[in-house]
Amino acid sequence: MTVIEAEAEAGRRRTASDREGHPSEQWGSSGLFSQTAALTGRSIRPYLQVGVLVVTFVEPLVMLLMFAGVLKVLGDAPGMPTDMAYIDNLAPAIMIITAVAAGAQAGNGLINDLRNDVITRFHTLPINRFSVLLARSFADGARALYQLIAVAVLAALFFGFAPPGGFLGVVGTVLMSLLVGWSMSWIFIMMAAVLRNGDVLRMITTLMTFPLLFASNAFVPPESMPTWLRVIAQANPISYANDATRSMVAGQITLAELLATVVACLALVCVCAPISKRSFRVM
Amino acid sequence: MAKPMIEAINVTKTFGDVAALDGVNVSVPEGSIHGLLGHNGAGKTTLVNILSTLLEPTGGTARICGLDVTAKAQKVRRCIGLTGQFASVDEQLSGRDNLTLIARLLGAGKRQAHARADELLELFELSQAAKRPVSQYSGGMRRRLDIAASLVGSPQVIFLDEPTTGLDPNSRIGVWEIVKRLAKDGVAVLLTTQYLEEADQLCDRITLLSKGRVVAGGTPDELKADVGQRMVTVTLSAQSEVPTAVKALGATGIQATPQESGSTISVPVAASADLAAIVRTLNEAHTEITELGFSEPTLDDVYLRLTHEPTGTSVPA
């Protein structure tokens, strides 16, 4: 393009819409990645207040104190692995619980956004709407990561958490719990997008998370449970997640177990994310 | 006439078996302010939501900048800005962060986004409060930020859904100034309002909606000439006198409308001589006037006139 042509082009643009220099014309276009990044930053912001940071740190501490203290007696229950300290068995389960509980928050987060009317504006912007949901899941994932690190550090400092898998085993457990929690957050995002009703969502969330977390092998071995509960606990996906993270801290995870966990998590996202995207409207 | 930037052609929208919009036509050229006037439930917000790609129309065609809102929704979103009825800004972010976020979403780089945010904050006199969270803003500030947020991408079309509802008089005038400036810069503005005065002050053209249908349209002057005469309200001593009074006035060619409750009737007057005629007629009909007052035309009067036409076009409630 010659200079004259360029000037003519610029001139045409000016006359077509001569409004305050039209700054947005120099902007590039944004893609799913940059939109998600910007929106994740927005969703994380409320979590970064000092008070919120303290509470989210204390939450896993309370859980550790409760379960490590109260349930310590159960460490001698039949069926518990005898070669591992109870805390080495408990900490991975608490990490899964922490990650899933943080993931369950994503549904409430989306409902709050919908009530806030900010989402209405996002829907009138030329952006990929899926970025709003992705950002939601990543923000609660970031919160889960913060809490998982808190569990690992607190368990190591105050409860003698020093598993055979060592530092790498603990890092692996944190990452695996994060993946489990993040993929499960899509169940709650999907329900929020479909139901769009905070009260119903909260009820279903409680109804789902309690059996998921407690009717599992998290605190006591299923062998010590009544038959009906044992069947549930053994079918519970959380039990499998606990098995995987326990193998991880023990430094005994097999490639097959690792792959099975990752594939199961991704499959869950592949089912829930498209449904969430389709149902995600503002009115 | 300049080419229309906002076009609704025979747009209908039904929710279940309720017709929220029933064959609505609106056309707004660039640099023009168009008012959608009507009560709650008249269909104003539904029309705005359709034109801003939030809802799909059941029938008819809606185009923004010549682009169909359903088929080319994503392209339409590049041309529009919406300020909804409720502030759609993030309470937990500062004013500056709200604007920066939208600029980033629209593809601006970090520095460009900050520059655009600061420019708008300056323009809307929010620079002082730029770093404070929006939750601490007053109603007027929040509304200004909300409008600023819809202008980040310099859209050619702006929708303002009841932009001044709930604002104090000062803030209201501030918003009016902003809207006028936008139109002067060539933006096509579609605003909804419940206030006749606001539509009169701001709008080049007005469309009056009632129960999803266009009941009148034109420039404010045309509308006023049509329906906006001064009214005399007459309160009679008893409700039972109302039919007698209406009949007596009707016989002399004066059309009186009973108000919804009580013993009051309203009568349009063109000249002061009419007032004498009303009083004389009511005296002769042996009805007793307890109160007599002038009132400027309100939306209610316009509504009553337009939805209770004697030809029987009234919509059953």
HADDOCK unambig.tbl for C-alpha pairs under 7 A between the chains (distance, minus, plus):
assign (segid A and resid 18 and name CA) (segid B and resid 185 and name CA) 6.99 0.50 0.50
assign (segid A and resid 19 and name CA) (segid B and resid 185 and name CA) 5.37 0.50 0.50
assign (segid A and resid 19 and name CA) (segid B and resid 186 and name CA) 7.00 0.50 0.50
assign (segid A and resid 22 and name CA) (segid B and resid 154 and name CA) 6.10 0.50 0.50
assign (segid A and resid 24 and name CA) (segid B and resid 153 and name CA) 5.38 0.50 0.50
assign (segid A and resid 24 and name CA) (segid B and resid 154 and name CA) 6.40 0.50 0.50
assign (segid A and resid 27 and name CA) (segid B and resid 107 and name CA) 5.55 0.50 0.50
assign (segid A and resid 27 and name CA) (segid B and resid 108 and name CA) 4.81 0.50 0.50
assign (segid A and resid 28 and name CA) (segid B and resid 107 and name CA) 5.06 0.50 0.50
assign (segid A and resid 28 and name CA) (segid B and resid 108 and name CA) 6.30 0.50 0.50
assign (segid A and resid 29 and name CA) (segid B and resid 106 and name CA) 6.59 0.50 0.50
assign (segid A and resid 29 and name CA) (segid B and resid 107 and name CA) 4.50 0.50 0.50
assign (segid A and resid 30 and name CA) (segid B and resid 105 and name CA) 6.38 0.50 0.50
assign (segid A and resid 30 and name CA) (segid B and resid 106 and name CA) 6.13 0.50 0.50
assign (segid A and resid 30 and name CA) (segid B and resid 107 and name CA) 4.23 0.50 0.50
assign (segid A and resid 35 and name CA) (segid B and resid 105 and name CA) 5.32 0.50 0.50
assign (segid A and resid 38 and name CA) (segid B and resid 101 and name CA) 6.49 0.50 0.50
assign (segid A and resid 38 and name CA) (segid B and resid 104 and name CA) 6.75 0.50 0.50
assign (segid A and resid 38 and name CA) (segid B and resid 105 and name CA) 6.84 0.50 0.50
assign (segid A and resid 46 and name CA) (segid B and resid 92 and name CA) 6.67 0.50 0.50
assign (segid A and resid 116 and name CA) (segid B and resid 88 and name CA) 6.91 0.50 0.50
assign (segid A and resid 117 and name CA) (segid B and resid 86 and name CA) 6.99 0.50 0.50
assign (segid A and resid 117 and name CA) (segid B and resid 87 and name CA) 6.97 0.50 0.50
assign (segid A and resid 117 and name CA) (segid B and resid 88 and name CA) 4.74 0.50 0.50
assign (segid A and resid 118 and name CA) (segid B and resid 88 and name CA) 4.34 0.50 0.50
assign (segid A and resid 118 and name CA) (segid B and resid 89 and name CA) 5.34 0.50 0.50
assign (segid A and resid 118 and name CA) (segid B and resid 90 and name CA) 6.10 0.50 0.50
assign (segid A and resid 120 and name CA) (segid B and resid 88 and name CA) 6.89 0.50 0.50
assign (segid A and resid 121 and name CA) (segid B and resid 88 and name CA) 6.14 0.50 0.50
assign (segid A and resid 123 and name CA) (segid B and resid 54 and name CA) 6.82 0.50 0.50
assign (segid A and resid 124 and name CA) (segid B and resid 52 and name CA) 6.40 0.50 0.50
assign (segid A and resid 124 and name CA) (segid B and resid 53 and name CA) 6.62 0.50 0.50
assign (segid A and resid 124 and name CA) (segid B and resid 54 and name CA) 6.85 0.50 0.50
assign (segid A and resid 124 and name CA) (segid B and resid 77 and name CA) 5.66 0.50 0.50
assign (segid A and resid 125 and name CA) (segid B and resid 77 and name CA) 5.33 0.50 0.50
assign (segid A and resid 125 and name CA) (segid B and resid 78 and name CA) 6.90 0.50 0.50
assign (segid A and resid 126 and name CA) (segid B and resid 74 and name CA) 5.32 0.50 0.50
assign (segid A and resid 126 and name CA) (segid B and resid 77 and name CA) 4.97 0.50 0.50
assign (segid A and resid 126 and name CA) (segid B and resid 78 and name CA) 5.69 0.50 0.50
assign (segid A and resid 127 and name CA) (segid B and resid 105 and name CA) 6.92 0.50 0.50
